[in-house]
């Protein structure tokens, strides 16, 4: 899985478990693509401090995933629903296709 997508999914599932400060820094650097220097200047901390916080956040998020496997389960369910949708399309089962589309949108 692409690193950015993986980081985004991990943050979506476990980001609320980080402190507000960690969330702020992580969102700025990873999700909003600010440089470490920009974030450091805005927050009045060192560039190295921002780098270390991102590294710790990534480790924390990966640790949550290794224990809970929510992202892994989400991806598996999404693939299974996509298969159902593909099978339903082949049989022109519009109701199944509609339901699978709704589930995929919610995921």
Phi, psi and omega in degrees: 000141179299140186303316181297316180297318179298314179297320180295315179296316178301317180292320178301319183277322190239359185302326180295344180276350176277161176291164179301319180296316178297318179300315181300312181293315182298314180299317181298313186280309188277312187272324182261356174063033171283153178283160177300320180296318180297315180293318179300316180295315180298323185264354179071035176234173182281158176300319179297323177298319178295314180301313180297321180295318178298317180298316178295319179298314179301316179297316180297314180296318178294325178294316176301317181295321181294335180270323188254332177059031181291320179293317178301315179295319179301313181296319179297313179297318180299318178296319180295318178294323177297321177297317178301314179300315180297317178296317181296321177299321181294331181258006180057036178272088187297325181294317178295317179299317180297315179295316180295325176296318178297317180295316181297322178294322180290328179286000000 
